[in-house]
Amino acid sequence: MPRTLLARTFLVVAALVLLTTAAWLSLFRYIDAEPRARETAQLAASAVNLIRASLFAAAPEKRLGLFTEFSTREGIRLLPAEPDDRIEAMPDGRFIDLLQRELAARLGEHTRIAAAVNDIPGFWISFRFDDADEDEYWLVLPRERATRNFAGHWLTWGALAVILALAVAWLIASRISRPLQAMAKSAETVGRGQIPDPLPEDGTEELSRLAIAFNAMAADLQRHEKDRSEVLAGISHDLRTPLTRLRLETEMSVGDEDARQAMVADIEQMEAVISQFMDYARAESGETPVATDLSHLLSTIAERQACIGQNLVTAIDALPEMMLRPKAMTRAVTNLVDNAVKYGAGEITLAAAVVDGEIRIEIRDRGPGIPATDVERLKRPFTRLEAARTNTTGTGLGLAIVERIARLHDGRLDLLPNPGGGLIARLSLAISR
């Protein structure tokens, strides 16, 4: 069975239409058999009676010409029946049985019909000039007169009716599935952290109510997201001002160098925590996607890391230009690099290449790695792995931020084991962007 609602609904309605049409045609064929058999028998009996009357009324010397006239004008032949005639019976069927019964009632019980006599096809009807006459004759009519031409215009009209019904069924199914498809796309947009366009609120009552409820939900989410961003922005501003003042006072007032450096480090860590909260709250930061040279963006990130003393091994291939949010993508890759520096060990590699129709950005380290059972859990906010990757002093938002940015770009984040030990943090983006 297909998985889409449109295809399933259409198949169900189409099956109903086809079965109904087949039942209707079968019923009509059954009902139509008796009147058609009666009509065919009446025509055959009329032909026999006409032959009888003509032969009795015609002079003997003109009967041969009368036979010729019947044959040329009406396609009717008259032949004597012989005892050794090879007779091919009519095919079995309700119509033939009814036809035999009607002819016997009109021409007598001795009447026979055949599909061919002596290998000559036609509609063969035996008769006698009178009941006392022992001589029997064959009246040969065109085969079409004994054929039920049911499959002609009735099947044509039936096929047209089926086509029209299937077209209407497709229209009905598409009118049901189209709003649901639009709603599914809007739900996917919400899942990526974006605000979808309002759904049309027309149509049937049920779909209209569903669209109204979905639009209200999307509007509430947008309002809550805006309120959250504003609250966090206010908190950030209110906290950073006293933290800056506290840092200045610490550097100017604390005489002990070790104590001063420790206090400054604590303040910097608090500022980093605030920055991560802001990054998570901003999601897309209202940034508009622009055509971006991803190779240049990744090279710039590697250069910045080198400036702060973290030299990365780079393996960045030439990548196609893509529609991206540069700041968000920079934040995502930087978070992955910071995680590798903080929790990993050994050589850290930043690689990017086109593989299987998608762009894969990988940050590889040689640290303890992550158990496969904890991969999905670590993508959730405020989650850290204390046992496998120790010395954790962050907020647990780094991977959650990367996950949101990946979904924002229709991509995904995978955390994979690095052959030989360590972790591969892979950010995959569809090349169609």
Buried (B, 14 or more C-beta within 10 A) or exposed (E): EEEEBBEBBBBEBBEEBEEEBEEEBEEEBEEBBBEBBBEBBEEBBEBBEBBBEBBEEBEEEEEEEBBEEBEEEEBBBBBEBEEEBEBBEBEEEEBBEBBBBBBBEBBEEEBBBBBBBEEBEBBBBBBBBEEEEEEBBBBBBEBEBBEBEBEEEBEEEBEEBBEEBBEEBBEEBEEBBBBBEBBEEBEEBBEBBBBBEBBEBEBEEEBBEBBEEBBEEBEEBBEEBEEEBEEBEEBBEEBBEEBEEBBEEBEEEBEEEEEBEEBBEBBEEBBBBBBBBBBBBBBBEEBEBEEBBBBEBBBEBBEEBEEEEBEBEBEBEEBEEBEBBBEBBBBBBBBBBBBBBBBBBBEBBBBBBEEEEBBBBBBBBBBBBBEEEBBEEBBEBEBBBEEBBEEEEBBBBBBBBBBBBBBBBEBBBBBBBBEEEBBBBBBBBEBEB
